[in-house]
């Protein structure tokens, strides 16, 4: 993989040098807009090129020092050379890690706030209780991170669970860490409704959606069917009388969003539209990602909701993430919001997969030269 990444780094450096040549070309230097465009592009590449040149310099120095060591017989000089080799190898390792990270394209969604949806799946009342457990787990995790959570909509069951619960998570880097939670979560335990003590398996589905602006997703008002109705949430008769809850149907996709958390019909409508935008944005993103995957037969961090991503096994005090094969025997801690061991491992897993994709694409990286411009 590193050899392929070196190929890409060579191409990046060649393009950087080509931009330098173009900006000094008398035929171009009078075109201020073109020069500014080249300068911006070169600035985006500069950190990679500087790090790569440092890497090449250290690699040459290491090779020369090893050659000197092979020829040197003086014990004191050999010791100095060996110490220098160790220092250079450490420096090269750090530069390789830096270059790998610099080559990874940033995910523009990572800095966004999050809308999370948890829905009970298979398992009846027990699935609803599990959905409530997951809701508490994520709100506790948000507290640990210093993020804010806000309940958006919920449909509780009679015994303390949720058929569905939606909430905001707002804070720096919320999506960058929570995006790995999308998918089907599975619980194995003895339900409180089970008198014989048999272990049941139930599921709940988690969706993690980045908040998006109106300008990013345009929704034609003619595509919407909007209905106001009496809410069953907080506010009781006042909300029932004024029909403040909102149900929005997006006719082209059939998506349905409801909101009843606010006393104002207008606020509920705005919130429901925010969720609809997020869902449409995610649908389009997954469609594009699937097209890319089909083209190169590789897909990273899709978060497909059909994937069973994690199992919470109560009898064995075990939590297993099936994507990375990580198992921790710390079920109470995890359900209390201690998710970082899984999330850190998933971040490393995603970066490795994305790096592999970058390396695979290195041979076909197009160079934007003068002809391209």
Number of C-alpha atoms within 10 A of each C-alpha: 12 12 10 16 22 17 14 22 20 16 17 23 18 15 21 25 13 17 21 15 11 19 20 12 12 9 9 13 14 12 11 11 11 15 19 13 13 19 17 12 14 19 13 12 17 15 12 21 22 11 16 21 14 15 20 13 12 18 16 13 15 20 13 13 17 16 12 14 18 11 9 13 10 9 9 10 13 16 12 12 20 15 11 16 19 12 13 20 14 12 15 19 12 13 18 18 10 14 20 21 15 14 18 14 10 9 8 8 17 17 15 19 23 27 26 27 22 27 25 26 22 15 17 12 22 27 25 30 24 29 31 23 16 21 25 15 20 22 21 20 20 19 13 14 15 12 17 14 19 13 14 21 22 21 15 17 14 9 10 13 21 25 21 22 22 20 18 22 24 19 17 15 16 22 24 19 17 23 22 19 22 24 22 23 25 22 22 18 18 17 20 10 9 12 8 8 11 10 15 13 18 25 25 27 25 25 22 24 25 26 24 22 12 12 7 10 16 11 15 8 9 8 12 17 12 15 14 18 17 17 23 16 19 12 13 11 13 13 21 15 11 15 19 24 27 27 18 20 17 20 12 8 10 10 13 16 20 24 26 29 23 21 18 16 20 13 17 23 23 14 21 23 22 18 25 23 22 22 22 19 20 17 13 12 13 15 12 12 17 15 13 13 14 11 10 11 10 15 16 15 17 16 18 13 16 10 15 18 22 22 20 28 18 17 11 12 12 17 23 19 18 13 13 15 9 14 15 15 15 15 18 15 12 21 19 17 20 18 18 14 11 19 17 12 14 20 16 12 16 16 17 16 16 20 20 18 18 20 22 17 15 20 13 9 14 13 14 13 13 11 6 7 7
